[in-house]
């Protein structure tokens, strides 16, 4: 099992957010959804299509 930060060839590191060995974000990244605000979202701003 390899860590998501991985090895790479030579000196390469980073390029990715800090993650646990299972690929979940860590180090201050919010991983829980905010359940208190989704009752106010009637329609997503991004679901409108052009045309």
Rosetta silent file (secondary structure, phi, psi, omega in degrees, C-alpha in Angstrom):
SEQUENCE: XXXXXXXXXXXXXXXXXXXXXXXXXXXXXXXXXXXXXXXXXXXXXXXXXXX
SCORE:     score description
SCORE:     0.000 S_00000001
   1 L     0.000  123.200 -179.904    0.000    0.000    0.000 S_00000001
   2 L  -100.096  150.092  177.111    1.497    3.293   -1.089 S_00000001
   3 L   -78.486  145.965 -179.100    0.793    6.636    0.463 S_00000001
   4 L   -60.414  -27.959  176.401   -0.958    9.138   -1.813 S_00000001
   5 L   -68.147  -28.097  162.918    1.927   11.585   -1.419 S_00000001
   6 L    73.249 -177.357  178.967    3.868    8.816   -3.023 S_00000001
   7 L   -99.404  -68.863 -177.124    7.458    8.384   -4.030 S_00000001
   8 L    83.356  173.983 -179.592    7.994    9.709   -7.509 S_00000001
   9 L   -96.421  121.233  176.525   11.254    9.844   -9.392 S_00000001
  10 L    70.510 -143.057 -175.350   13.997   11.768   -7.660 S_00000001
  11 L   -93.399   91.744  172.485   13.108   14.859   -5.710 S_00000001
  12 L  -137.525  135.755  179.842    9.446   15.431   -6.180 S_00000001
  13 L  -156.379  169.149  179.313    6.968   16.072   -3.435 S_00000001
  14 L    68.834 -148.500 -176.352    3.786   17.952   -2.785 S_00000001
  15 L    78.602    0.983 -177.570    1.601   18.857   -5.682 S_00000001
  16 L  -148.359  153.533  176.232   -1.336   17.579   -3.700 S_00000001
  17 L   -65.888  154.301  178.410   -3.228   18.600   -0.599 S_00000001
  18 L   -62.010  127.718 -177.296   -2.124   16.837    2.563 S_00000001
  19 E  -131.070  158.131  173.389   -3.952   13.532    2.673 S_00000001
  20 L   -75.683  170.691  176.322   -4.133   10.516    4.925 S_00000001
  21 L   -61.063  -13.029  179.430   -2.876    7.178    3.611 S_00000001
  22 L  -100.359    6.144  175.627   -6.449    6.508    2.493 S_00000001
  23 L    87.906    2.934  176.078   -6.684    9.645    0.385 S_00000001
  24 L   -80.140  141.777  178.934   -8.890   11.633    2.738 S_00000001
  25 E   -64.972  149.033 -179.419   -7.856   15.272    3.149 S_00000001
  26 L  -140.405 -172.486  177.780   -6.161   16.132    6.416 S_00000001
  27 L    58.375   57.826  172.229   -4.383   19.045    8.102 S_00000001
  28 L    89.281   -4.608  177.209   -7.336   21.375    8.545 S_00000001
  29 L   -72.517  133.677  178.838   -9.325   20.404    5.468 S_00000001
  30 L   -76.114  129.642 -177.769  -13.005   20.277    6.237 S_00000001
  31 L  -115.941   -5.167 -179.787  -14.352   16.800    5.577 S_00000001
  32 L  -102.830  139.958  178.649  -17.869   17.115    6.964 S_00000001
  33 L   -76.894  149.005 -178.728  -20.675   18.545    4.904 S_00000001
  34 L   -87.450  102.105 -173.237  -22.472   21.581    6.285 S_00000001
  35 L   -79.671  -11.715 -171.871  -25.964   20.270    6.885 S_00000001
  36 L   -85.223  -13.590 -174.596  -27.378   23.548    8.183 S_00000001
  37 L  -108.521  -12.083 -173.420  -27.308   25.513    4.949 S_00000001
  38 L   -77.342   -4.762  175.749  -28.502   23.096    2.299 S_00000001
  39 L   -76.568  -18.705 -178.224  -32.139   23.676    3.217 S_00000001
  40 L   -90.678  -12.057 -177.410  -31.893   27.169    1.734 S_00000001
  41 L   -82.978  107.644 -179.672  -30.484   26.067   -1.599 S_00000001
  42 L   -86.108  -46.394  179.426  -33.439   25.904   -3.941 S_00000001
  43 L  -142.458  136.227 -179.566  -31.501   25.677   -7.203 S_00000001
  44 L   -67.859  143.301  178.276  -27.794   25.450   -7.757 S_00000001
  45 L   -69.590  -16.065 -171.401  -26.213   28.437   -9.462 S_00000001
  46 L  -101.791   -0.750 -177.032  -24.235   26.081  -11.652 S_00000001
  47 L   -89.994   -2.337  175.976  -26.988   23.931  -13.098 S_00000001
  48 L   -73.366  132.478 -179.697  -28.098   26.562  -15.620 S_00000001
  49 L  -105.126  148.734  176.380  -27.022   25.551  -19.075 S_00000001
  50 L   -74.970  143.525  179.868  -26.269   27.911  -21.948 S_00000001
  51 L    96.539    0.000    0.000  -28.755   27.819  -24.803 S_00000001
